[in-house]
Amino acid sequence: MARRDLDVLARADLERLGMALPAVTEATVGLVRSGGGGKWHVPAEKKQWSEHCQHAARAAGEPKELVLLDVLGQVCARCAGRLPGLLPDAVVALWRVCSLTVAADRFAAGLGEDARARTWLGYAVALDRSPRKDDARVRELLRPVLSGDAFGAQAWKAMASWSQVLERAEEQLAAYRKAAPPAVASVTVGAALDAVGREAAVHEQARVLERAAGGDRRWSEVGVWDCVRLSWAHAREQGRCAVQAQDLARRALFERWGRQRVVDVSALPSPALTPVGSCSSPAEWAQQEYRHLWAAFVERWCERLEEEFASQHAGGEDEQLLMVADWPLTHRGDLAYLSQFRQVGPAVPAGLREEAYERARKRHAVVLAVPRYAVEHAVAHEDRSRWGHATVLTAGDVLDTAAPETAQAAETAAYGMLRTVYPYLPEDVAGDGKRPQASAQVRTARAEQRAARPDISDTHWAQQRERDVRWQWRHAFGEGVWAWVPDDIATGPAAAQLQDLADHHYSWMVVRLDVEAGPRADRALVSLYGMLTGWDARRRVLTFTPQHGHRPIQVPVHRIVAMTGDRERRGRREAPMWEPYAPPRRW
């Protein structure tokens, strides 16, 4: 698992949700204190680099058995990462499920108490934070515990609590979606904004008002045209009439720009709208002229927006597939209304989205079933966000809603679109059967890998491994000289090799995983880049985290050709998400 430490839980929250599980509330660990006070530490005989804090080795006295739930907030941050190793795996899984359930309950409560206006941008943010994305992780955590005798009953109780909280969160999302503006309003408003925004006159007049009130606006300020268009769009999407939309735009512009003092009289256009004789000073005349100008700006361009709004006509309700390769749409207020439509298929990794201040955010690709009029508007819309990064939209097949097999056809088409972004889909593995075997294509590629790379198993898998030998083995793997190749038979040594590799491989180093991707009828070899996260020897499943820290995926061994490092692209920013498979060169 990516997160090593445990979240701090409140006993009251667990009791309120019916999750006061004895495995969590009564779990005890032995901790010590340095000098009789301060933080609690995990006992350590001596300081070890990157594993223990400097205070743990100096702590005096025998370890004291404490209830972890009551003292977790007082444990040293350095030692908190070692706490899961002191507890049974089932207890750690239940603890993390409780943490996710409490977070989901807080999300549902906060969404229901939010009194702000329902907008599609707010819905996109709520959808991104919703607990539905953690459902698969919760079920993965509880799967091995449900069948156990010691904690099985508690795991079922945790699953029931999670399902109830998840259902409540989905109800809040549905209520939010119902209260938000209809899709037709969002499309027609967006089309009107696009049409008026392409006129050069609106930007020229806006720049005149901005220069008169203090020079050109800076990137962090909301401009004159931005005030008008955003206020008018918000009012129209909420079902307000034309008069109310213009009044809202006038108030917004007055609050942001109407109170400004004129500092550059030469920027005011001529002829003037205000008679000179009606003012006692040039400053008073300039302020009155400025007031007339911005009021006329609001009136003129709100009327133009209403003209374009009235001329827009939405089409029918026929659905069409639309792939959004920049999900979630929390950075695109003009396209956020797409978040309301039904998602077909899973979300797949699509790299990073560069944002302001050199920040980056993981982005995904999803396929939506969208009305055709919304697809036409979205594809023809401006494809640039505020920070200049394009949102890639790809229109797909038109769905025949009358045909009974539409759902299956839509899912098949959606998977085909998603594979162009990330070729390996765990859903494809579900069709391999209960006891799948490696295909002839995989076995042939494995033989090529073994023949092209040196065999170091006799040296590096001996029972007595010296420190320098192990370092040489890790170095050979990271450089791409040696590759781990699964055995074609279940009794080979590859499983033990991979377990040792997962335990001792550098966690920061990117690896290349050569796999067979695609459905049973159309498979191809590809190379995925990411992090080696874990290995389940019982299920023969490798846990692999795609590049840029996306959610881990499960790759069964019968789909794996080989895994190795990459000498040229070992950093997290250097390697791509994936690339077509290339046969190895001989060393």
C-alpha positions in Angstrom: 0.0 0.0 0.0 1.2 3.5 -0.8 0.4 4.9 2.7 2.4 3.4 5.5 1.1 5.1 8.6 -2.3 4.9 10.2 -4.9 7.7 10.3 -5.9 9.1 13.7 -9.5 8.0 14.5 -11.9 9.3 17.1 -13.8 6.8 19.1 -17.0 8.8 18.9 -17.0 8.7 15.1 -16.6 4.9 15.1 -19.4 4.5 17.6 -21.7 6.8 15.6 -21.1 4.9 12.4 -21.5 1.5 14.1 -17.8 0.7 13.5 -16.5 0.2 17.0 -14.7 -2.9 16.0 -12.7 -4.6 18.8 -9.9 -5.2 16.4 -9.5 -1.4 16.1 -10.7 -0.1 19.4 -8.7 -2.6 21.5 -5.6 -3.0 19.5 -2.5 -2.6 21.7 1.2 -2.0 20.9 4.3 -1.6 23.0 5.7 1.9 23.0 8.3 3.8 24.9 9.0 7.4 25.8 12.3 9.3 25.6 13.1 10.9 29.0 9.7 10.0 30.6 7.6 12.4 28.5 6.9 13.8 25.1 6.0 11.7 22.1 5.7 7.9 22.1 8.1 5.8 20.1 8.4 2.3 18.7 11.2 0.5 20.6 14.5 0.2 18.8 17.8 -1.3 20.0 19.9 1.0 17.9 19.4 3.8 15.4 19.2 2.6 11.8 19.2 5.0 8.9 15.8 5.7 7.4 14.0 3.3 9.7 14.1 4.7 13.2 14.0 8.2 14.7 16.9 9.4 16.8 14.9 9.4 20.0 13.6 5.8 19.8 17.0 4.3 20.4 17.6 6.5 23.5 14.2 5.8 25.1 14.5 4.4 28.6 12.5 1.7 30.3 10.5 -1.3 29.2 7.8 -0.9 26.5 4.4 -0.1 27.8 1.3 -1.8 26.3 -1.1 0.9 25.2 -4.4 1.1 23.3 -3.3 2.5 19.9 -6.6 4.2 19.2 -6.1 6.4 22.3 -2.4 7.3 21.8 -2.0 7.4 18.0 -2.0 11.2 17.9 0.9 11.2 20.4 3.1 8.9 18.5 6.3 10.3 16.9 5.8 11.1 13.2 9.0 9.1 12.3 7.8 6.1 14.2 4.2 6.2 12.9 5.3 4.5 9.7 6.4 1.4 11.7 3.2 0.9 13.5 1.5 -1.2 10.8 4.3 -3.7 11.1 3.5 -4.2 14.8 -0.2 -5.2 14.1 -1.7 -8.1 12.2 -2.5 -7.5 8.6 -6.2 -7.9 9.2 -6.2 -5.2 11.9 -4.3 -2.8 9.6 -6.9 -3.4 6.8 -9.8 -2.8 9.2 -8.2 0.3 10.5 -7.7 1.8 7.1 -11.3 0.9 6.1 -12.5 2.7 9.2 -10.5 5.8 8.2 -12.0 5.8 4.7 -15.5 5.3 6.1 -15.1 8.2 8.5 -13.8 10.4 5.7 -16.7 9.4 3.4 -19.2 10.3 6.2 -17.7 13.7 6.6 -17.9 14.3 2.9 -21.6 13.3 2.8 -22.4 15.6 5.7 -20.4 18.5 4.3 -22.1 18.2 0.9 -25.5 18.2 2.5 -24.8 21.2 4.7 -23.3 23.3 1.8 -25.7 26.2 1.2 -23.9 27.6 -1.8 -25.5 27.7 -5.3 -25.3 24.5 -7.2 -22.9 24.9 -10.1 -21.4 22.3 -12.4 -17.9 23.3 -11.4 -18.9 22.7 -7.8 -20.3 19.3 -8.8 -17.1 18.4 -10.6 -15.1 19.2 -7.5 -17.5 17.2 -5.3 -17.4 14.3 -7.8 -13.6 14.3 -7.7 -13.7 14.2 -3.8 -16.5 11.6 -3.6 -15.8 8.3 -1.8 -16.9 6.3 -4.9 -13.2 6.3 -6.0 -12.3 4.5 -2.8 -14.9 1.7 -3.1 -12.5 -0.6 -5.0 -9.7 0.0 -2.4 -12.1 -0.8 0.5 -13.2 -4.1 -1.1 -9.6 -5.0 -1.9 -8.6 -4.4 1.8 -11.5 -6.4 3.2 -11.3 -9.3 0.7 -8.7 -11.4 2.6 -10.2 -10.6 6.0 -13.8 -11.5 5.1 -12.9 -15.2 4.8 -10.9 -15.4 8.0 -12.2 -16.8 11.3 -10.6 -14.3 13.7 -11.8 -11.0 12.1 -14.3 -12.2 9.5 -17.4 -11.0 11.4 -15.9 -7.6 12.0 -14.9 -7.3 8.4 -18.5 -7.9 7.3 -19.7 -5.3 9.8 -17.1 -2.8 8.3 -18.3 -3.6 4.8 -22.0 -2.9 5.8 -21.0 0.4 7.4 -19.0 1.4 4.3 -21.9 0.5 2.0 -24.3 2.7 4.0 -22.0 5.7 4.1 -21.3 5.3 0.3 -25.0 5.1 -0.4 -25.6 8.3 1.6 -22.8 10.1 -0.3 -24.3 9.0 -3.6 -27.7 10.4 -2.6 -26.1 13.7 -1.7 -24.4 13.8 -5.1 -27.6 13.0 -6.9 -29.4 15.8 -5.0 -26.6 18.2 -6.0 -26.8 17.1 -9.6 -30.6 17.5 -9.6 -30.3 21.1 -8.2 -27.7 22.1 -10.7 -28.6 23.9 -14.0 -29.9 21.7 -16.9 -27.4 20.6 -19.5 -29.3 22.6 -22.2 -28.8 25.8 -20.3 -25.1 25.2 -19.8 -24.6 24.4 -23.5 -26.5 27.4 -24.8 -24.9 29.8 -22.3 -21.5 28.5 -23.3 -22.2 28.9 -27.0 -23.4 32.5 -26.4 -20.2 33.3 -24.4 -18.1 31.9 -27.2 -19.8 33.9 -29.9 -19.6 37.2 -28.1 -16.1 36.5 -26.8 -14.8 36.3 -30.4 -15.8 39.9 -31.1 -12.8 42.2 -30.8 -14.9 45.2 -29.7 -15.7 43.7 -26.3 -12.1 43.3 -25.4 -11.1 46.7 -26.7 -13.7 48.4 -24.6 -12.8 46.3 -21.6 -9.1 47.3 -21.9 -10.1 51.0 -22.1 -11.9 50.8 -18.8 -9.1 48.8 -17.1 -6.4 51.3 -18.2 -8.4 54.2 -17.0 -8.8 52.7 -13.6 -5.1 51.9 -13.0 -3.4 50.4 -16.0 -3.7 47.0 -17.6 -5.1 44.3 -15.3 -2.7 41.7 -13.9 -3.2 38.0 -14.4 -4.5 37.5 -10.9 -7.3 40.1 -11.3 -10.8 39.6 -12.7 -11.1 41.8 -15.8 -14.1 43.9 -16.8 -15.3 41.4 -19.4 -14.7 38.5 -17.1 -17.0 40.2 -14.4 -19.8 40.6 -16.9 -19.7 37.2 -18.6 -19.3 35.2 -15.5 -22.1 37.0 -13.7 -24.4 36.8 -16.6 -23.6 33.1 -17.2 -24.2 32.2 -13.6 -27.6 34.0 -13.5 -28.7 32.4 -16.8 -27.6 28.9 -15.8 -29.6 29.3 -12.6 -32.8 30.1 -14.5 -32.8 33.8 -14.0 -34.4 36.1 -16.6 -32.5 38.6 -18.9 -33.2 41.6 -16.6 -32.0 39.7 -13.5 -28.9 38.5 -15.3 -28.0 42.1 -16.4 -28.6 43.4 -12.8 -26.3 40.8 -11.4 -23.6 41.7 -14.0 -24.0 45.4 -13.2 -23.6 44.8 -9.4 -20.6 42.5 -9.9 -18.8 45.0 -12.2 -19.6 47.8 -9.7 -18.1 45.9 -6.8 -14.9 45.1 -8.7 -14.3 48.0 -11.0 -17.0 50.6 -10.4 -15.4 51.8 -7.1 -12.0 52.4 -8.8 -10.7 55.9 -9.1 -9.7 57.2 -12.6 -5.9 57.6 -12.8 -5.5 58.0 -16.6 -7.9 60.5 -18.1 -6.3 60.1 -21.5 -7.5 56.5 -21.7 -11.1 57.6 -21.7 -12.6 57.5 -25.3 -14.0 60.5 -27.2 -16.5 61.9 -27.7 -17.3 62.1 -24.0 -20.7 61.1 -22.6 -20.7 63.6 -19.7 -21.0 67.4 -20.3 -18.0 69.3 -18.9 -20.1 72.1 -17.4 -22.0 69.8 -15.1 -18.9 69.0 -13.0 -17.0 71.2 -10.5 -13.6 69.7 -11.2 -11.8 67.5 -13.8 -11.6 64.7 -11.3 -15.4 64.7 -10.8 -15.9 64.8 -14.6 -13.6 61.8 -15.0 -15.4 59.8 -12.4 -18.9 60.5 -13.9 -17.6 59.7 -17.4 -16.1 56.4 -16.1 -19.4 55.5 -14.4 -21.3 56.1 -17.7 -18.8 54.0 -19.6 -18.9 50.9 -17.5 -22.7 51.1 -17.2 -23.0 51.3 -21.0 -20.6 48.4 -21.3 -22.8 46.2 -19.2 -25.9 47.2 -21.0 -24.5 46.7 -24.5 -22.8 43.4 -24.1 -25.5 41.8 -22.0 -27.9 42.6 -24.8 -25.4 40.9 -27.2 -25.3 37.9 -25.0 -29.0 37.7 -24.9 -29.2 37.8 -28.7 -26.8 34.9 -29.0 -28.5 33.0 -26.2 -31.8 33.3 -28.0 -30.4 32.1 -31.3 -29.0 28.9 -29.8 -31.1 25.8 -30.3 -30.1 22.5 -28.7 -30.6 19.3 -30.6 -32.3 16.0 -29.7 -31.5 13.7 -26.8 -29.6 11.1 -28.8 -26.4 10.0 -27.0 -22.9 9.9 -28.3 -19.7 8.7 -26.7 -17.2 11.4 -25.7 -13.7 10.6 -24.3 -12.3 13.3 -22.0 -8.6 12.8 -21.5 -8.3 15.5 -18.8 -10.5 14.2 -16.0 -11.7 15.5 -13.6 -12.9 18.8 -15.0 -12.3 20.8 -11.8 -10.1 23.3 -13.8 -12.6 23.9 -16.6 -15.7 25.8 -15.4 -16.9 26.1 -19.0 -16.8 22.3 -19.5 -17.6 21.2 -16.0 -21.2 20.5 -17.0 -20.0 17.3 -18.7 -19.5 15.8 -15.2 -23.2 15.2 -14.9 -23.4 12.6 -17.7 -23.1 8.8 -17.4 -19.6 7.3 -17.4 -19.1 4.3 -19.5 -16.2 2.0 -18.5 -13.4 2.8 -16.0 -11.1 5.7 -15.6 -7.6 5.1 -16.9 -4.3 6.9 -16.2 -3.5 9.8 -18.6 -0.4 11.4 -17.2 -0.1 14.7 -15.3 -1.8 18.1 -15.7 0.5 21.0 -15.2 -1.0 23.8 -13.1 0.0 27.1 -11.7 3.1 27.6 -9.5 4.7 24.5 -11.1 2.1 22.2 -9.5 1.0 19.0 -11.1 -2.2 16.9 -10.7 -2.9 13.4 -11.8 -5.3 13.3 -14.7 -7.4 10.4 -16.1 -9.3 9.6 -19.2 -13.0 8.7 -19.1 -15.7 8.0 -21.7 -19.1 9.6 -21.2 -22.5 9.1 -22.8 -23.4 12.6 -23.7 -26.3 14.1 -25.7 -25.2 15.0 -29.2 -25.8 18.7 -28.9 -23.5 18.7 -25.9 -20.8 16.8 -27.8 -20.9 19.3 -30.6 -20.6 22.2 -28.3 -17.8 20.6 -26.2 -15.7 19.6 -29.2 -16.2 23.0 -31.0 -15.6 24.9 -27.7 -12.3 26.6 -26.9 -9.9 23.8 -25.9 -7.7 25.9 -23.6 -7.9 26.2 -19.9 -6.9 29.2 -17.9 -3.3 28.0 -17.7 -3.1 27.3 -21.4 -3.3 23.5 -21.3 -5.6 21.8 -23.8 -8.4 19.5 -22.7 -8.4 16.6 -25.2 -11.9 15.6 -26.3 -12.6 12.8 -28.7 -16.1 12.1 -30.1 -17.0 8.5 -30.5 -19.9 6.4 -31.8 -23.5 7.6 -31.7 -25.6 5.2 -29.5 -28.9 3.8 -30.7 -31.0 4.0 -27.6 -33.7 1.8 -29.1 -31.5 -1.2 -29.7 -31.4 -3.7 -26.8 -27.7 -4.4 -27.2 -26.8 -0.7 -26.9 -25.3 -1.0 -23.4 -22.9 -3.8 -24.4 -21.9 -2.1 -27.7 -21.3 1.2 -25.8 -19.1 -0.5 -23.3 -17.1 -2.3 -26.0 -16.6 1.0 -27.9 -15.6 2.8 -24.7 -12.9 0.3 -23.9 -11.5 0.7 -27.4 -11.3 4.4 -26.9 -9.7 4.1 -23.5 -7.0 1.7 -24.7 -5.7 4.4 -27.0 -4.8 6.4 -23.8 -3.7 3.5 -21.6 -3.6 0.0 -23.2 -3.8 -2.2 -20.1 -7.3 -2.5 -18.6 -7.8 -4.8 -15.6 -11.3 -5.5 -17.0 -9.7 -7.3 -20.0 -8.2 -9.8 -17.6 -11.6 -10.8 -16.3 -12.3 -12.6 -19.6 -9.2 -14.9 -19.3 -11.0 -17.5 -17.2 -10.4 -19.0 -13.8 -7.0 -20.8 -14.5 -5.5 -18.8 -17.3 -2.2 -19.8 -18.9 0.3 -17.6 -20.6 -0.4 -17.3 -24.4 2.1 -18.4 -27.1 2.9 -14.8 -27.7 3.9 -14.3 -24.1 6.0 -17.5 -23.9 7.9 -16.5 -27.1 8.6 -13.0 -25.8 9.8 -14.5 -22.5 12.3 -16.8 -24.3 13.6 -13.8 -26.1 14.1 -12.0 -22.9 16.0 -14.9 -21.3 18.2 -15.3 -24.3 19.1 -11.6 -24.6 20.1 -11.0 -21.0 22.7 -12.6 -18.8 21.7 -15.3 -16.3 22.8 -14.1 -12.9 20.6 -16.4 -10.8 23.5 -18.7 -9.7 25.3 -15.7 -8.3 22.6 -13.5 -7.0 20.1 -16.0 -5.7 22.5 -18.1 -3.6 21.5 -18.8 0.0 24.3 -16.8 1.4 24.0 -13.3 -0.1 26.7 -10.8 0.7 25.8 -7.1 0.9 27.9 -6.2 -2.1 26.4 -9.0 -4.2 22.9 -7.9 -3.4 23.8 -4.3 -4.3 25.2 -5.6 -7.7 22.0 -7.5 -8.3 19.8 -4.4 -7.6 22.2 -2.4 -9.8 21.9 -4.9 -12.7 18.1 -4.8 -12.4 17.9 -1.0 -12.3 20.3 -0.6 -15.3 18.2 -3.0 -17.4 21.1 -5.5 -17.7 19.1 -8.2 -15.9 15.3 -8.6 -16.2 12.9 -10.6 -14.1 11.0 -13.1 -16.3 8.2 -15.3 -14.9 8.5 -19.0 -15.2 6.4 -20.8 -17.7 5.7 -23.5 -15.0 4.4 -22.8 -11.5 7.4 -24.7 -9.8 10.1 -22.4 -11.0 12.2 -20.0 -8.9 10.7 -16.7 -10.3 8.2 -16.3 -7.6 10.8 -16.3 -4.8 13.0 -13.9 -6.9 10.1 -11.5 -7.3 9.3 -11.6 -3.6 12.9 -10.7 -2.8 12.8 -8.0 -5.5 9.7 -6.4 -4.0 11.2 -6.4 -0.6 14.6 -4.8 -1.5 14.1 -2.9 -4.7 14.6 0.9 -4.5 11.1 2.4 -4.2 12.0 5.6 -6.1 13.2 3.8 -9.2 10.9 3.5 -12.2 10.6 0.0 -13.7 9.4 -1.1 -17.1 6.8 -3.8 -17.1 6.3 -5.7 -20.4 2.8 -7.1 -20.5 0.2 -8.5 -22.8 -2.7 -6.0 -23.0 -6.1 -6.1 -24.7 -9.1 -8.5 -24.8 -8.7 -12.2 -25.6 -9.4 -11.7 -29.3 -7.0 -8.8 -29.8 -3.9 -8.8 -27.6 -0.7 -6.9 -28.1 2.5 -6.5 -26.2 3.2 -3.1 -24.6 5.6 -1.7 -22.0 4.2 0.1 -18.9 6.3 2.4 -16.8 5.7 2.9 -13.1 6.6 1.6 -9.6 6.8 -2.0 -8.3 4.4 -1.9 -5.3 3.9 -5.5 -4.2 3.7 -9.2 -5.0 1.0 -11.7 -3.9 2.6 -15.1 -4.2 -0.7 -16.9 -3.3 -2.7 -15.3 -6.1 0.3 -14.8 -8.4 -0.6 -11.2 -8.9 1.8 -8.2 -9.2 0.7 -4.8 -7.8 2.0 -2.1 -10.2 1.6 1.7 -9.8 1.5 3.4 -13.1 3.7 6.4 -13.8 3.0 9.7 -12.0 1.5 8.0 -8.9 -1.8 6.8 -10.3 -3.8 4.2 -8.4 -2.2 0.7 -8.4 -3.4 -1.9 -10.8 -3.3 -5.7 -10.4 -1.4 -7.6 -13.1 -1.6 -11.4 -13.1 1.6 -13.3 -13.9 0.2 -15.0 -17.0 0.0 -11.5 -18.7 3.6 -10.5 -17.7 6.5 -10.9 -20.2 9.3 -9.3 -18.1 10.1 -6.5 -15.7 13.3 -4.5 -15.5 14.7 -1.0 -15.0 15.6 1.5 -17.6 19.0 3.1 -17.6 18.0 6.1 -19.6 14.6 6.8 -18.0 14.8 5.8 -14.3 13.3 9.1 -12.9 9.6 9.6 -12.4 9.5 12.6 -14.8 11.5 11.0 -17.5 9.6 7.9 -18.5 6.4 7.9 -20.5 3.2 6.3 -19.3 3.6 3.4 -21.8 5.0 2.6 -25.2 4.8 -0.3 -27.7 6.9 -3.3 -26.8 10.3 -3.6 -28.4 12.4 -6.9 -28.3 15.4 -6.6 -25.9 18.9 -6.1 -27.3 21.6 -8.5 -26.4 24.0 -7.5 -23.6 
